[in-house]
C-alpha cells in the first residue's frame, strides 16, 4: 500500500504576547514533534479534547499554518513550507462550521468555480460540467448553485463544503470535525455520504473529531492526542475496546453510553500550556503514575502488535 | 431593496432627512440651468439688499452679488467637496484598514501605530497644518479634510476585517488557490462594503462642516468663488448690519448636515440585520401571553405541570409554532429528560416555564405552566421574578456567556442569594464559598475571587450549577449543560448533577440531544419533534423499546462506542420548518411506515405513563394495541 501522507517530526510552537521588538512573552507548544503515516485509501481518525492540538496539526497538513519544525510529504512530494495553493491540488480541508466556511456574499457556483479555475485552469464549459458532476456526487440539486449560503441548512452547507474540497480534485481530505455542528439525523447522512465518496473516488481521509463513537465508526486506524502529542495509536477496533494508555481508557469510560452507569469520573484538567510539566503531561491525572512519569517524557512505542502508546506503564 | 426603503422610511426622522437632502441635491444638480444671476457678478450699487427685494429673492451681499445664486453655486461646490473627501477618505482608509486587519502581526502593528499618531493631533490643527504646507485652495482643503478622516475609516474597517480574516471561508479560499490580492478583493472586500457605506453616510456631514470651516478661515475656496464656508467668512464683518448674509449660508449648512446625519443614522439602522428581526426593540421582562382559554386546574396538583403549552414566534406575517401543545409533568426529585434535535422546541418549552422567551417576537398562545398548582403563564412579573432562581433555577449551555465577565464568581453567587434572602453580604459570601465546595471546586475560597475567564469550561459550568443551587430550588431546568464540554469533563459534571439531585431531592428537567446522556442520568424521557412530544416513558422503555418510528430511527443514527466500523442508519430529509408544518404527523414525510391516515388530521398522544403519538407504533406498544 502506498503512503498518501507522511509527517515527520512535525511540531508547532506559538509565540504568545508578541512584541514589536524583542522576544515574545511566552511560548506554547501546540503540537509536539509528531511522526505518522496515512496509507492511500485509509481513514486515520484523530481524537482528542479541546486544546489537544488536533486542529493545529490539521492546519499544518494543508499548509494553512507553517510548521515550526519537521516535514510533510504528500503522495511522495515534500511540501514543508509551500503555499496553500500548492497543497490545494493534493490535499483539501473540510471545515467544522459549514456556514462560516462559505463566503456569505457569493453564490454556491462562484464558490465551487474558484478551485477549478485557479488550481486546474479549466474553461467555462469544463467547469460547468465538472460542477454538475460533483453536485450529483454529493446529492444536491443543481438549482442550489445560484443560491447564497444562508439559504441552506447545516447539513446541506456541509455537503457544499465537501463539494468544494472535491472540486480541487485532491485525493486526500482532512475532515476537521465535519459533523460536530450537525444534528444526529443529519450527521448520519453526511457520514454515509463521506463513506460513499471515499469508495467512488478512492479518497484518503484524516478524520478529526472529539466524538469517540463517530471516529470509531468511520476509521481504520485511530490516533489519540493529548496535550499536543500522540499518546496512543492503533487499529480502530482495538483502541477503545482495549486501550493501552490510561488517558485513552479515561476517554472511553467517559463517553456516555446507554445502560452504563456514570463512570470514568476523574478529577483534574489539562496542565498549564505556558508551564508544561517535565514528564508525562497526563501524570497529574493518572492513577498509574510513578515518579519516573513525572520526570521522564514517555516516547510513543510499540506495546503489542500494531498498538502503540506513549506510556511508561501501559495497560 | 424595496424592503430597505420601507425600513428606512419607517424611521420618520430618516425619511425627513432623505426628503430634505433630496431637494437640496436636486437643486444643486440643476443650478447651471436655473435662471439665476451669475454668482460672481459684482454690482456695488446694490450692496446689502434685504431678502425679498424684486430680482434678488434672498438679497445681496457686500459686493452686491445675488445671494440665492451664490448659495446654490456654493452648495453645489460644498456638497461636491464633502462627497469627494468622503470617498477619498473612505477608499484610502478602508484600504489601510483591510490590509492591516488581513495581514495582522507586524504589518498591522506598524500601520495602526501610524494611524494612532495621526489621530493624536486635534482634527482642525492637523487640517490647518496640511493646508499650511500645501498652500490655501479648495483642492488642498479637500485633501486636508480627507487625510484627517482617514484614521477613522482605517480603524473602523480594520476591526471588521480582523473578524472576517479569521473566518474559515478565507482559509478555504487560500486552499482553492487564491492569492492574497484576490482574497482581499473578492472575499474580504464584499463583506466590508456595507460597513464602509455606513461609515461614509455618517461622516459625510462632518466632512462638509470641516471643509466649510477651512473656507471660513480663508484657507479653502478663494474669492470670488463661492462655497458655504467662504460665504460665511465674507459675511462675518457685516453680521450686525446685514445679518441675512450670514444667516442664509448658515441655515443651508445646518439643513445639509442635519439631513445627512438623520439619513445616515437611518441607513445604518436599516442595514443592521439585527433590526430586521426586531432585536433592537427591548424585550419585555416576561414573555407575552395571548391565551384564548386556560386549561382547568386538576384536583391534585403536582410539582411542575406543563399543560398543553403553545409558544409561538410572530415575525412579520409569519407565525413560527415553536411549541405546539406540550404536556409534561415533573415529580419531586425526579430527572426528566427532554430530547430532540435543534429546532424541535425543547429549549423554548424550557424557557416558557418562567416566561423567559424573548418578547417580541415570542408569545405564549395557549396552555398553562403550573408550579404546585399555581399558573405561571400570565402571572404578574413581580411574582415570576420572586420565583426565578428561588423555586426554579436554570443552567444553560455556555457558562462563559451566562456568567458576567467583569465580576468575581463569588460575588455573582452572593448576588444570586441576596436577591431572594436578606442575610447580609458577609453571610452570603460565606454561603457562596460553601456552594463552590458543594460542587467540588477545589480550593473554593480562593476560586471565589476568580473571574469567569480565569476558570476552565468545566469549572465555569460548576459555578453555574452552584448558582442554580444557591437558593435551594425545587426544580432545576438544565438546557444542554454539558454540550460545550469535553467528554471527560462532561462525565464529571453529569456525575455531580446526579449526586446533587439525590442528596437534595431537587427535580431536574434535563434538555439534551444526546441519548447516551439521557440514558445515564434520567428516570423518564420525552422525545420532541417539530414542537410536539412524540413519545414519552421511562428511560429504559423508550431507549430499549422505542415506539415512535422517529425515536427508533434517531437512536439508530447515533453510533455507539464499541460497535466498530459500520454504515450508519440515516433519516432522509430534514425536519419541517415550524412556520409551515404539514397536516397530520410532522414526521410522515420522512417516515417509511407513513400511510394516508398519517397525513391528515390530528394524531393524539396516547397512553398512560407510556405515551406515543403515532398510528403505527412499534415494539411492545404495537403488540399491546394490536
Interface residues (C-beta under 8 A of the other chain):
Chain A: X18 X20 X49 X50 X59 X62 X63 X64 X84 X85 X87 X88 X89 X92 X93 X95 X96 X97 X100 X101 X102 X103 X104 X105 X106 X114 X115 X118 X119 X153 X155 X161 X164 X168 X183 X184 X185 X186 X187 X188 X189 X191 X192 X195 X210 X212 X213 X214 X216 X217 X218 X219 X220 X236 X237 X240 X241 X250 X251 X252 X253 X254 X255 X256 X257 X258 X259 X260 X261 X262 X263 X264 X265 X266 X267 X269 X270
Chain B: X105 X106 X109 X110 X167 X168 X169 X171 X172 X173 X174 X175 X176 X177 X178 X179 X186 X187 X190 X191 X341 X342 X440 X442 X456 X457 X458 X459 X486 X487 X488 X489 X490 X491 X492 X494 X495 X498 X513 X514 X515 X516 X517 X518 X519 X520 X521 X543 X553 X554 X557 X558 X559 X560 X561 X562 X563 X564 X565 X566 X567 X568 X569 X570 X571 X572 X574 X575
